[in-house]
Amino acid sequence: MGNRVVLPSKNLLSDITISVDMTPLLISGEVVVSAAVLSATILGSDIAGNLLPVGVATVVRNVVYQQLSGGLAGVTYCIRITATTNIGNNLITLGDLSVTSDNTYGS
């Protein structure tokens, strides 16, 4: 079972970098050493829903950072963050990301 986080909506025309703190999921002495981020369409239609992550995720002090780009307005994506720790645990966090059109951004 994965942990869930709230992600901000993304404007169709812009890229965003999400940050997810994995610290609450760690046991004493455990640190995140790498992470992978995947995306999939969960509401609406986008055959390229797996292409939102750009490049590789980075980890700084147990926080996972990932740039996201693209997507279609009105579509919601599930973002899956898998963090691997120094003792071999894989910690999974999920978040939903909605993409808005330019004229609804920020409303």
Summary of the structure (lengths in Angstrom):
residues: 107
radius of gyration: 14.2
end to end distance: 32.6
largest distance: 46.7
contacts: 300
relative contact order: 0.34
helix: 8%
strand: 55%
